[in-house]
Amino acid sequence: MSDLEQFGYFVRELREKAGLTQDELARRVGTSRPTITSIERGYRRYIPTHLVVKLAAGLGAAPGLLLGELGITPSESSAMTFAWLAEELDDPNRRRLAAIGIALLQEQKHPPQTAPRSSVRPGRSGA
């Protein structure tokens, strides 16, 4: 089975789990049912990244999930996933996502210091 056939099978699986028909997914993605059919059957030689991102959105999945199925590197798929999140989230949640990201970055640059652990357990004497 080729990579695109496996990808198509994965898309079909996600679509069916979401309870969508090919027509419904096509409308969500802004394409035709025959395009969805050709993707699911692995007939396509190439699937543009922007279509993969739209498929993910139509399926309610993170783009990185589908991009990973196509062998796109984690850093590339992460960047696309963050762009997708920024588009999908409303303003208050977009601000929360940014605040969480900044906090994580600060923690990464300056990890919290932990106190050294004692070899004696509380409530026990050394004797």
PyMOL CGO cylinders between C-alpha atoms (Angstrom):
from pymol import cmd
from pymol.cgo import CYLINDER

trace = [
    CYLINDER, 0.00, 0.00, 0.00, 1.44, 3.40, -0.99, 0.3, 1, 1, 1, 1, 1, 1,
    CYLINDER, 1.44, 3.40, -0.99, 1.74, 6.35, 1.40, 0.3, 1, 1, 1, 1, 1, 1,
    CYLINDER, 1.74, 6.35, 1.40, -1.14, 8.13, -0.33, 0.3, 1, 1, 1, 1, 1, 1,
    CYLINDER, -1.14, 8.13, -0.33, -3.31, 5.01, -0.12, 0.3, 1, 1, 1, 1, 1, 1,
    CYLINDER, -3.31, 5.01, -0.12, -2.58, 4.80, 3.61, 0.3, 1, 1, 1, 1, 1, 1,
    CYLINDER, -2.58, 4.80, 3.61, -3.32, 8.50, 3.96, 0.3, 1, 1, 1, 1, 1, 1,
    CYLINDER, -3.32, 8.50, 3.96, -6.62, 8.06, 2.12, 0.3, 1, 1, 1, 1, 1, 1,
    CYLINDER, -6.62, 8.06, 2.12, -7.59, 5.17, 4.36, 0.3, 1, 1, 1, 1, 1, 1,
    CYLINDER, -7.59, 5.17, 4.36, -6.78, 7.32, 7.41, 0.3, 1, 1, 1, 1, 1, 1,
    CYLINDER, -6.78, 7.32, 7.41, -8.90, 10.22, 6.09, 0.3, 1, 1, 1, 1, 1, 1,
    CYLINDER, -8.90, 10.22, 6.09, -11.80, 7.85, 5.44, 0.3, 1, 1, 1, 1, 1, 1,
    CYLINDER, -11.80, 7.85, 5.44, -11.48, 6.44, 8.95, 0.3, 1, 1, 1, 1, 1, 1,
    CYLINDER, -11.48, 6.44, 8.95, -11.55, 9.93, 10.49, 0.3, 1, 1, 1, 1, 1, 1,
    CYLINDER, -11.55, 9.93, 10.49, -14.49, 10.96, 8.30, 0.3, 1, 1, 1, 1, 1, 1,
    CYLINDER, -14.49, 10.96, 8.30, -16.51, 7.92, 9.28, 0.3, 1, 1, 1, 1, 1, 1,
    CYLINDER, -16.51, 7.92, 9.28, -15.70, 8.41, 12.99, 0.3, 1, 1, 1, 1, 1, 1,
    CYLINDER, -15.70, 8.41, 12.99, -16.91, 12.00, 12.64, 0.3, 1, 1, 1, 1, 1, 1,
    CYLINDER, -16.91, 12.00, 12.64, -20.15, 10.69, 11.12, 0.3, 1, 1, 1, 1, 1, 1,
    CYLINDER, -20.15, 10.69, 11.12, -19.68, 12.65, 7.89, 0.3, 1, 1, 1, 1, 1, 1,
    CYLINDER, -19.68, 12.65, 7.89, -20.50, 11.69, 4.34, 0.3, 1, 1, 1, 1, 1, 1,
    CYLINDER, -20.50, 11.69, 4.34, -18.07, 12.47, 1.54, 0.3, 1, 1, 1, 1, 1, 1,
    CYLINDER, -18.07, 12.47, 1.54, -20.45, 15.24, 0.40, 0.3, 1, 1, 1, 1, 1, 1,
    CYLINDER, -20.45, 15.24, 0.40, -20.49, 16.81, 3.87, 0.3, 1, 1, 1, 1, 1, 1,
    CYLINDER, -20.49, 16.81, 3.87, -16.71, 16.71, 4.15, 0.3, 1, 1, 1, 1, 1, 1,
    CYLINDER, -16.71, 16.71, 4.15, -16.34, 18.15, 0.66, 0.3, 1, 1, 1, 1, 1, 1,
    CYLINDER, -16.34, 18.15, 0.66, -18.61, 21.09, 1.61, 0.3, 1, 1, 1, 1, 1, 1,
    CYLINDER, -18.61, 21.09, 1.61, -16.61, 21.71, 4.79, 0.3, 1, 1, 1, 1, 1, 1,
    CYLINDER, -16.61, 21.71, 4.79, -13.33, 21.62, 2.88, 0.3, 1, 1, 1, 1, 1, 1,
    CYLINDER, -13.33, 21.62, 2.88, -14.58, 23.65, -0.07, 0.3, 1, 1, 1, 1, 1, 1,
    CYLINDER, -14.58, 23.65, -0.07, -13.96, 20.98, -2.68, 0.3, 1, 1, 1, 1, 1, 1,
    CYLINDER, -13.96, 20.98, -2.68, -15.95, 18.34, -4.54, 0.3, 1, 1, 1, 1, 1, 1,
    CYLINDER, -15.95, 18.34, -4.54, -17.06, 14.86, -3.50, 0.3, 1, 1, 1, 1, 1, 1,
    CYLINDER, -17.06, 14.86, -3.50, -15.00, 13.30, -6.34, 0.3, 1, 1, 1, 1, 1, 1,
    CYLINDER, -15.00, 13.30, -6.34, -11.90, 14.97, -4.87, 0.3, 1, 1, 1, 1, 1, 1,
    CYLINDER, -11.90, 14.97, -4.87, -12.64, 13.44, -1.46, 0.3, 1, 1, 1, 1, 1, 1,
    CYLINDER, -12.64, 13.44, -1.46, -13.26, 10.06, -3.12, 0.3, 1, 1, 1, 1, 1, 1,
    CYLINDER, -13.26, 10.06, -3.12, -9.97, 10.22, -5.00, 0.3, 1, 1, 1, 1, 1, 1,
    CYLINDER, -9.97, 10.22, -5.00, -8.09, 11.10, -1.80, 0.3, 1, 1, 1, 1, 1, 1,
    CYLINDER, -8.09, 11.10, -1.80, -9.73, 8.30, 0.21, 0.3, 1, 1, 1, 1, 1, 1,
    CYLINDER, -9.73, 8.30, 0.21, -9.00, 5.73, -2.48, 0.3, 1, 1, 1, 1, 1, 1,
    CYLINDER, -9.00, 5.73, -2.48, -5.38, 6.81, -2.85, 0.3, 1, 1, 1, 1, 1, 1,
    CYLINDER, -5.38, 6.81, -2.85, -5.79, 7.82, -6.48, 0.3, 1, 1, 1, 1, 1, 1,
    CYLINDER, -5.79, 7.82, -6.48, -4.04, 11.16, -6.08, 0.3, 1, 1, 1, 1, 1, 1,
    CYLINDER, -4.04, 11.16, -6.08, -0.36, 11.45, -6.92, 0.3, 1, 1, 1, 1, 1, 1,
    CYLINDER, -0.36, 11.45, -6.92, -0.01, 14.60, -4.86, 0.3, 1, 1, 1, 1, 1, 1,
    CYLINDER, -0.01, 14.60, -4.86, -2.10, 16.36, -2.22, 0.3, 1, 1, 1, 1, 1, 1,
    CYLINDER, -2.10, 16.36, -2.22, -1.23, 20.03, -1.67, 0.3, 1, 1, 1, 1, 1, 1,
    CYLINDER, -1.23, 20.03, -1.67, -0.48, 21.00, 1.93, 0.3, 1, 1, 1, 1, 1, 1,
    CYLINDER, -0.48, 21.00, 1.93, -3.23, 23.61, 1.97, 0.3, 1, 1, 1, 1, 1, 1,
    CYLINDER, -3.23, 23.61, 1.97, -5.76, 20.88, 1.08, 0.3, 1, 1, 1, 1, 1, 1,
    CYLINDER, -5.76, 20.88, 1.08, -4.45, 18.65, 3.89, 0.3, 1, 1, 1, 1, 1, 1,
    CYLINDER, -4.45, 18.65, 3.89, -4.88, 21.53, 6.35, 0.3, 1, 1, 1, 1, 1, 1,
    CYLINDER, -4.88, 21.53, 6.35, -8.44, 22.13, 5.08, 0.3, 1, 1, 1, 1, 1, 1,
    CYLINDER, -8.44, 22.13, 5.08, -9.20, 18.40, 5.37, 0.3, 1, 1, 1, 1, 1, 1,
    CYLINDER, -9.20, 18.40, 5.37, -7.99, 18.44, 8.96, 0.3, 1, 1, 1, 1, 1, 1,
    CYLINDER, -7.99, 18.44, 8.96, -10.20, 21.42, 9.77, 0.3, 1, 1, 1, 1, 1, 1,
    CYLINDER, -10.20, 21.42, 9.77, -13.17, 19.77, 8.06, 0.3, 1, 1, 1, 1, 1, 1,
    CYLINDER, -13.17, 19.77, 8.06, -12.60, 16.64, 10.12, 0.3, 1, 1, 1, 1, 1, 1,
    CYLINDER, -12.60, 16.64, 10.12, -12.07, 18.58, 13.34, 0.3, 1, 1, 1, 1, 1, 1,
    CYLINDER, -12.07, 18.58, 13.34, -8.52, 17.25, 13.63, 0.3, 1, 1, 1, 1, 1, 1,
    CYLINDER, -8.52, 17.25, 13.63, -5.20, 18.98, 14.14, 0.3, 1, 1, 1, 1, 1, 1,
    CYLINDER, -5.20, 18.98, 14.14, -3.36, 19.44, 10.84, 0.3, 1, 1, 1, 1, 1, 1,
    CYLINDER, -3.36, 19.44, 10.84, -0.27, 17.83, 12.34, 0.3, 1, 1, 1, 1, 1, 1,
    CYLINDER, -0.27, 17.83, 12.34, -2.16, 14.56, 12.65, 0.3, 1, 1, 1, 1, 1, 1,
    CYLINDER, -2.16, 14.56, 12.65, -2.81, 14.37, 8.91, 0.3, 1, 1, 1, 1, 1, 1,
    CYLINDER, -2.81, 14.37, 8.91, 0.51, 15.90, 7.92, 0.3, 1, 1, 1, 1, 1, 1,
    CYLINDER, 0.51, 15.90, 7.92, 2.33, 13.28, 9.98, 0.3, 1, 1, 1, 1, 1, 1,
    CYLINDER, 2.33, 13.28, 9.98, 0.53, 10.59, 7.99, 0.3, 1, 1, 1, 1, 1, 1,
    CYLINDER, 0.53, 10.59, 7.99, 2.11, 12.08, 4.86, 0.3, 1, 1, 1, 1, 1, 1,
    CYLINDER, 2.11, 12.08, 4.86, 5.60, 12.08, 6.36, 0.3, 1, 1, 1, 1, 1, 1,
    CYLINDER, 5.60, 12.08, 6.36, 5.81, 15.82, 6.91, 0.3, 1, 1, 1, 1, 1, 1,
    CYLINDER, 5.81, 15.82, 6.91, 8.30, 16.55, 9.67, 0.3, 1, 1, 1, 1, 1, 1,
    CYLINDER, 8.30, 16.55, 9.67, 7.07, 17.31, 13.18, 0.3, 1, 1, 1, 1, 1, 1,
    CYLINDER, 7.07, 17.31, 13.18, 8.47, 20.85, 13.11, 0.3, 1, 1, 1, 1, 1, 1,
    CYLINDER, 8.47, 20.85, 13.11, 6.65, 21.59, 9.85, 0.3, 1, 1, 1, 1, 1, 1,
    CYLINDER, 6.65, 21.59, 9.85, 3.44, 20.04, 11.09, 0.3, 1, 1, 1, 1, 1, 1,
    CYLINDER, 3.44, 20.04, 11.09, 3.71, 21.82, 14.45, 0.3, 1, 1, 1, 1, 1, 1,
    CYLINDER, 3.71, 21.82, 14.45, 4.01, 25.18, 12.72, 0.3, 1, 1, 1, 1, 1, 1,
    CYLINDER, 4.01, 25.18, 12.72, 0.95, 24.38, 10.61, 0.3, 1, 1, 1, 1, 1, 1,
    CYLINDER, 0.95, 24.38, 10.61, -0.96, 23.17, 13.66, 0.3, 1, 1, 1, 1, 1, 1,
    CYLINDER, -0.96, 23.17, 13.66, -0.25, 26.40, 15.53, 0.3, 1, 1, 1, 1, 1, 1,
    CYLINDER, -0.25, 26.40, 15.53, -1.35, 28.44, 12.53, 0.3, 1, 1, 1, 1, 1, 1,
    CYLINDER, -1.35, 28.44, 12.53, -4.55, 26.38, 12.36, 0.3, 1, 1, 1, 1, 1, 1,
    CYLINDER, -4.55, 26.38, 12.36, -5.20, 26.87, 16.09, 0.3, 1, 1, 1, 1, 1, 1,
    CYLINDER, -5.20, 26.87, 16.09, -4.68, 30.62, 15.76, 0.3, 1, 1, 1, 1, 1, 1,
    CYLINDER, -4.68, 30.62, 15.76, -7.26, 30.68, 12.97, 0.3, 1, 1, 1, 1, 1, 1,
    CYLINDER, -7.26, 30.68, 12.97, -9.80, 28.46, 14.71, 0.3, 1, 1, 1, 1, 1, 1,
    CYLINDER, -9.80, 28.46, 14.71, -9.71, 29.95, 18.22, 0.3, 1, 1, 1, 1, 1, 1,
    CYLINDER, -9.71, 29.95, 18.22, -11.69, 33.03, 19.17, 0.3, 1, 1, 1, 1, 1, 1,
    CYLINDER, -11.69, 33.03, 19.17, -9.80, 36.09, 20.48, 0.3, 1, 1, 1, 1, 1, 1,
    CYLINDER, -9.80, 36.09, 20.48, -9.98, 35.26, 24.22, 0.3, 1, 1, 1, 1, 1, 1,
    CYLINDER, -9.98, 35.26, 24.22, -8.75, 31.70, 23.66, 0.3, 1, 1, 1, 1, 1, 1,
    CYLINDER, -8.75, 31.70, 23.66, -6.08, 32.86, 21.21, 0.3, 1, 1, 1, 1, 1, 1,
    CYLINDER, -6.08, 32.86, 21.21, -4.75, 35.18, 23.96, 0.3, 1, 1, 1, 1, 1, 1,
    CYLINDER, -4.75, 35.18, 23.96, -4.82, 32.27, 26.44, 0.3, 1, 1, 1, 1, 1, 1,
    CYLINDER, -4.82, 32.27, 26.44, -2.90, 30.07, 23.99, 0.3, 1, 1, 1, 1, 1, 1,
    CYLINDER, -2.90, 30.07, 23.99, -0.27, 32.80, 23.56, 0.3, 1, 1, 1, 1, 1, 1,
    CYLINDER, -0.27, 32.80, 23.56, 0.03, 33.24, 27.35, 0.3, 1, 1, 1, 1, 1, 1,
    CYLINDER, 0.03, 33.24, 27.35, 0.48, 29.49, 27.83, 0.3, 1, 1, 1, 1, 1, 1,
    CYLINDER, 0.48, 29.49, 27.83, 3.12, 29.42, 25.10, 0.3, 1, 1, 1, 1, 1, 1,
    CYLINDER, 3.12, 29.42, 25.10, 5.03, 32.32, 26.67, 0.3, 1, 1, 1, 1, 1, 1,
    CYLINDER, 5.03, 32.32, 26.67, 4.90, 30.65, 30.11, 0.3, 1, 1, 1, 1, 1, 1,
    CYLINDER, 4.90, 30.65, 30.11, 6.22, 27.40, 28.63, 0.3, 1, 1, 1, 1, 1, 1,
    CYLINDER, 6.22, 27.40, 28.63, 9.01, 29.24, 26.85, 0.3, 1, 1, 1, 1, 1, 1,
    CYLINDER, 9.01, 29.24, 26.85, 10.05, 31.02, 30.06, 0.3, 1, 1, 1, 1, 1, 1,
    CYLINDER, 10.05, 31.02, 30.06, 10.01, 27.71, 31.93, 0.3, 1, 1, 1, 1, 1, 1,
    CYLINDER, 10.01, 27.71, 31.93, 12.12, 26.14, 29.19, 0.3, 1, 1, 1, 1, 1, 1,
    CYLINDER, 12.12, 26.14, 29.19, 14.69, 28.94, 29.38, 0.3, 1, 1, 1, 1, 1, 1,
    CYLINDER, 14.69, 28.94, 29.38, 14.69, 29.05, 33.18, 0.3, 1, 1, 1, 1, 1, 1,
    CYLINDER, 14.69, 29.05, 33.18, 13.60, 25.68, 34.61, 0.3, 1, 1, 1, 1, 1, 1,
    CYLINDER, 13.60, 25.68, 34.61, 12.31, 25.84, 38.18, 0.3, 1, 1, 1, 1, 1, 1,
    CYLINDER, 12.31, 25.84, 38.18, 14.93, 24.93, 40.75, 0.3, 1, 1, 1, 1, 1, 1,
    CYLINDER, 14.93, 24.93, 40.75, 14.05, 21.99, 42.92, 0.3, 1, 1, 1, 1, 1, 1,
    CYLINDER, 14.05, 21.99, 42.92, 15.38, 21.53, 46.43, 0.3, 1, 1, 1, 1, 1, 1,
    CYLINDER, 15.38, 21.53, 46.43, 17.82, 18.64, 46.83, 0.3, 1, 1, 1, 1, 1, 1,
    CYLINDER, 17.82, 18.64, 46.83, 16.19, 15.55, 48.31, 0.3, 1, 1, 1, 1, 1, 1,
    CYLINDER, 16.19, 15.55, 48.31, 17.36, 14.31, 51.66, 0.3, 1, 1, 1, 1, 1, 1,
    CYLINDER, 17.36, 14.31, 51.66, 18.22, 10.66, 52.12, 0.3, 1, 1, 1, 1, 1, 1,
    CYLINDER, 18.22, 10.66, 52.12, 16.40, 10.60, 55.47, 0.3, 1, 1, 1, 1, 1, 1,
    CYLINDER, 16.40, 10.60, 55.47, 12.66, 10.17, 55.25, 0.3, 1, 1, 1, 1, 1, 1,
    CYLINDER, 12.66, 10.17, 55.25, 10.48, 12.43, 57.40, 0.3, 1, 1, 1, 1, 1, 1,
    CYLINDER, 10.48, 12.43, 57.40, 9.45, 10.85, 60.67, 0.3, 1, 1, 1, 1, 1, 1,
    CYLINDER, 9.45, 10.85, 60.67, 12.38, 8.45, 60.77, 0.3, 1, 1, 1, 1, 1, 1,
    CYLINDER, 12.38, 8.45, 60.77, 15.62, 8.90, 62.59, 0.3, 1, 1, 1, 1, 1, 1,
    CYLINDER, 15.62, 8.90, 62.59, 18.99, 7.96, 61.24, 0.3, 1, 1, 1, 1, 1, 1,
    CYLINDER, 18.99, 7.96, 61.24, 19.47, 5.32, 63.98, 0.3, 1, 1, 1, 1, 1, 1,
]
cmd.load_cgo(trace, "trace")
